[in-house]
């Protein structure tokens, strides 16, 4: 998982979690957590227990994450995150637990009645698995009125003001495409893209597989009847090298946006 992919995932995670992004650079991200995410990430159970018992208003912490330490300023204070880092694994786990759909509305101040169109947001993780592993994150938006699919949808949402409350003088348009059908369309769109990608990663794994398989056969070539160990090792090679692609939905939601002409 590359540093830019980690950075993009973190932006998506905190934006969907309705955190305020206080500062953003190409190599770091500073966010103001919501109470819910403070409770999940910052390990302050006694503080929040006291706040809830006394009826006071809690103050969530801010969090600075450095996604590219080489490019970051030496004066920048924060947590360095990379693939395998405990903080990033904690956020992955949080994203899985919160993988239900959110419902957000674009905030604007129209002087007349304003229609909001429903978009289906789906953030997915694509895992390429052989004896080596690579992960990518993708964000898709599907317009539930006309079926348009927008890639890197989170980049668009990050430039908008979103809230869980519908703004005054606004109303929502009922979707013509059901969300479940929208999920299928996005899955088919992604599946078609993956089929058209460069497959060298898979072919290289198959080549390594064939080399180790030839070596295995050479160990047992003088035995007419192969022992059980031969078949166990052969099965282990298949499990290790056989190329696989796994697609997991990380999170998503229904996002109501003003149409482009508005």
C-alpha positions, -999 to +999 in steps of 0.1 A: +000+000+000+016+032-012+018+064+009-006+083-014-031+055-011-028+056+027-033+094+026-063+091+004-079+065+026-074+085+057-090+115+041-120+094+031-123+078+066-123+111+085-146+129+059-172+101+061-168+102+099-177+139+098-145+151+113-132+186+105-100+187+085-079+214+101-049+212+079-040+191+049-007+187+030+006+161+006+023+143+034+002+150+065-034+154+078-046+172+109-082+165+119-106+175+147-122+143+159-158+138+166-167+125+201-175+091+186-141+088+168-123+102+199-138+074+219-128+048+193-092+060+186-078+080+215-082+056+244-097+080+269-124+059+286-121+076+320-124+111+305-156+102+285-170+083+315-166+114+336-181+137+309-212+115+305-217+111+343-215+148+349-235+159+319-207+182+306-198+188+270-167+168+260-139+182+240-126+158+213-089+158+206-072+168+173-050+142+156-021+148+132-011+119+110+021+119+089+018+098+058+052+106+043+079+112+068+106+118+042+087+147+028+073+161+060+089+190+078+111+181+108+091+206+129+058+188+122+046+169+153+024+139+148+021+102+144+038+085+115+015+060+098+025+034+072+011+001+062+013-022+093+015+007+117-007+001+148-026+034+143-034+026+107-046-010+116-067+006+144-083+029+118-089-001+094-107-019+122-128+011+130-137+016+093-149-021+092-170-016+123-185+016+110-190+002+075-228+009+076-241+035+053-242+072+062-267+097+049-254+132+042-268+164+026-249+191+008-252+224+027-260+255+007-281+286+012-305+288-018-329+317-021-355+293-035-365+257-032-335+235-041-336+199-052-309+175-040-301+145-061-292+111-044-257+096-050-246+062-038-211+064-023-191+032-021-155+031-009-138-003-017-105-020-010-091-041-038-065-067-026-042-084-051-030-116-036-002-140-046+029-148-026+030-110-025+002-087-016-009-053-028-039-032-018-056-003-035-085+019-024-112+032-048-141+056-042-171+055-065-202+076-067-233+066-087-261+090-094-293+072-085-313+093-110-293+089-142-268+061-134-237+082-140-206+067-122-180+091-109-146+078-099-125+093-070-159+104-056-144+113-022-122+139-038-154+157-050-171+153-016-141+168+002-147+201-016-183+202-004-199+211+029-219+180+041-240+174+071-265+148+084-292+175+084-310+186+053-306+223+048-336+247+048-354+253+015-341+220+001-359+188-007-347+154-019-354+137-052-365+100-049-340+076-065-349+059-097-322+033-091-324+013-060-292+013-038-287-024-041-289-022-079-264+007-076-240-015-057-243-041-084-236-015-111-205-002-093-193-038-087-197-046-124-179-013-134-150-022-111-149-058-123-147-046-159-118-022-150-099-050-132-102-073-162-087-047-185-057-039-161-022-050-168-020-086-156+018-088-153+016-092-115-004-124-120+018-138-148+049-132-127+034-151-098+025-179-121+060-180-134+074-183-098+048-209-091+059-230-122+096-227-111+089-240-076+066-267-090+094-279-114+117-280-084+092-300-064+088-325-092+126-329-094+128-339-058+104-368-064+112-376-101+126-411-092+096-422-073+069-438-095+042-434-069+043-400-053+040-399-015+014-379+004+041-352+012+044-344-026+007-337-029+006-316+003+036-295-009+019-291-043-013-279-027+007-255-006+023-240-037-010-234-052-023-217-021+008-195-020+011-185-057-024-187-073-034-151-082-065-138-065-083-105-063-105-097-033-129-068-032-142-055+001-166-026+007-150-004+034-179+020+038-204+041+019-236+061+021-263+080+003-252+116-004-276+142-016-260+168-038-272+198-058-272+190-096-243+206-116-265+232-133-278+246-100 
